[in-house]
Structures are given as structure tokens and as C-alpha cells.
């Protein structure tokens, strides 16, 4: 039997009626979480398969297609994938780069059930998996019960154990991994009928688990968050580990009291499963933990995400499927792009700052580290001199992304925060400049070396009497690399 991926379903319930509503609900209904991982499962093939239970969950809650990394951050294998889902951080933190877990930092970034136990030892936690490394290695001994299903029983044994736990015991947080979809992918490929049949079989097992939850005598006084996810995708011929978009595909299907029925979102990422589960269980999320996930029940869209309805299909980028709507040069309200010094010609999609998605941008050219832009979400801004230069042009790349004027109080420091990812090649340069009340821009940060995907914070010394600040991101270069900007925010204490 083949294994090597796993999926996490997590439950998350915040306040559909706002904070006061959440407090009132918590007083009467006990939060519980069920995460189900479907190893190597493609959401697109779920939609093609006979999967009535997964279809019903999508209709009742949230569907969030997503994507993951590729090398050099980590290959699209089960070890890194499940570790990311279960710990709530990307591979550059948990350090799992293969299925041997060499160098794993679970001491710094433990699994979400361990964090829940640490916060409240009275919680009953349970994990069962068909792929033993998940329950032997990723989940710690602090979890109340860890079961690695014997190989001869495979998913049948995993599902029956999960059903019994959900039906007969009183768990607060349950993680289940089913493996057979991945097995079918390796043996027959994602385009095969056997792969669809494996999804159908896993769907029936998911249905049994959901039915066990709903049949609980105490179900009416419980607040369940159910999440379904996957560690990676599969190619049509079969296999994963590479950088194709199909191998990098994952998703979250989530049903909970804070999630709208039939909703679809594009800002959800793999680490959100663990963080959403913790938030639902009432575990306070300590910033010192360095988690990369965000609670799915507490969406925080930024200005760029408002552009999704304006995205258009390719113009010059013939390698990107024509069906994908993925770029625009039209900035969101309040933003602008200054291309007065920009060269002419070049690839249309990347002429000056563009607003794009992972699905679109990474397919412009694979294996140039674009897949490592993991901390940008939804729609983000990119200046890509490398791709722009793939067509006849004159001049150089010189484009400035200009923010709205944010209100500030003069004489008090402010914090500029943004998500960034920068790949350098001389003479390229990235500059962050600020201007107060329309005065001349002043540089506050310069990029001339590689910066991995991360959240950047810059302290601004707001002059006395100033009432507004505007931020500029200027990228200059030629046939060099790229700069990503997302989730720009100004705050003052």
C-alpha cells in the first residue's frame, strides 16, 4: 500500500453574531474540532467524483482552494505537507523537508493537539492515521491518544476507529488521516477512474464520521468545527514532489457556526487548519509562537483582495492556461501605480506593478522560486522584471506602487507592516519610501539582497503635526528578478 500524504480537517467557530454572540454561544455549547486529512486529494477531482458527503459539506460551509510551496522551500511530499498543516507553520520554520523528518523542529513548533493540551490538559485529544509517521512523529506523546493503524487494516481501520471515538467517547479535538486516495494517485494517476473511485470510498468514510458526530447524544450542546484538507495534489499520470500547480494543490472544506453556507474563499492557506482549530477550542494564540496560520473564522482581507473580480486572462503569457483569470494593472481604490519612468514594450502582464494570484504568477515560469511566495494570500502585488523582459522592450523597469494616505497622529511612532518576498539580482533594487501630508518621499527601507517570504515591520517616526502618511514601493532593474508586496497596514499605539 502506498501512503505519503495526509489531510487535515479542522474545526473553527468564531462569532457569527460578533464577539458578544461568540461569548454567549460558548457559555451554552462546548467547542469541538474534527480535522480529516485526505492524502493526495485534488479538489478538482472531488468535484468530478461521486462524493455526496463532501459535496454536502461544501454546500453547508466553506470551500477554499489553495496552493503550497515547492523546492527549495520543500518538495510537495507528505512529510512537509502534514507537518505544515498540523503545526500551523511553513517548512522554513518546522524544517521538515522530506518524509524522513530529518531536522524537524517540533520542539519549537509542536502540533496543534499538543498546544491544546498544554493550554488545557482537561481537553481530550485523539489522532489516528493510516500513514504511521503522522501519529508516530508529528503528533507528540502529550496527545491523549495516538493510533497508527496497522497496514493490513489501512483506511478501513482508521475510519472505524475514528467513528468509534466520535460516537462512543467524548473527544474535544480529533485528527484523522486517510491514505487511499494518494495510493490510487501513485498507482493509476489523478486522471484515472481508480482515483475517482478512491475519492468515492473516502467520501463514504467521511460521511460515517460526520454521521457519528451528529448522532452524539450531546450534539445539540456542542459546537463542532469540521475541516477537511489535503497535504498535496497529484499529477494526471500519477505522483507528486515537483512544482507543477497540480502537485501544489490543496484545499480546506470547513463547516462551523462562524462559516457561511456555500461560501468560497481564496485567502486560506495550509497553516490555517491548526490555527483555526486552536481558535475554535478557545486557545489564546500567542504571537511568540510565530504561527503562520490565521483563524479561518476571522477573515482579514486586504485591499488587493478586492481586485479578484477584475482579474483577466493572459495576454502574452502563453504558458498560462487561457481559462485562468489572474492579473490586472488596475489598482484598488485609493492605490495607484506610477509608471512615468517605466520602459515600454515587454510582456504585457508584468509591465510595471501588477496585481496577480499564485495560480497565475507561478505558471509564468516554474522553478524560479516563485512557488516559495507562501505568505502572500489571495491577490497580491508583484513587480517582475524577469518576466517583463521576455519580450522586446526599450528602457528599464522602474515602477512605483503608491498606497492611499493613511491617517496618523503627529509626533507619535507608527508601524508599517506588509508581507514581502524579494529575489535579488544586481542592479535591481527595491525601495520603501514614505511621505507625510504630501511632502517629498523619504526612504525607510531598501532591498538589495534576497528576502524570503515574511512579514516586514518598519517603525515610522511621524513628524509633529503630520496627519497622514503615504507609502511607496519602488522597484528598479532590468532583466533581473521580482518583488512581492501584500497586506499593507499602518498602525499606531
Secondary structure, DSSP 8 states (H G I E B T S, - for coil): ---------------TTHHHHHHHHHHHSEEEEEEEEETT--HHHHHHS--HHHHHHHHHSEEEEEE---TTT--S-HHHHHHHHHHSS-HHHH---STT-TT--TTTS--HHHHHHHH-TTS-EEEEESSHHIIIIIS-TTSSEEEE--TTTHHHHHHHHHHHHHHHS--SEEEEEE-HHHHHHHHH-TTSHHHHHHHHHHHHHHHHHHHHHHT-TTGGGEEEEEEEE-S----SSS--SS--TTTTEEEEEEE-TTS-TTEE-S---TTHHHHHHHHHTT----GGG------TTS----GGGGGGGG-B--SS-TTS-TT---EES---TT-EEE-TT--EES-GGGSSSEEE-HHHHTTTSSSSSGGG-TT--SSEEEEEHHHHTTS-EES-EEEEEEEEEEE--TTSEEEEEEEEEEE--TT-EEEEEEEETT---EEEEEE-S-EEEEEEEEEEE--TT--EEEEEEEEEESSS-EEEEEEEEEE--
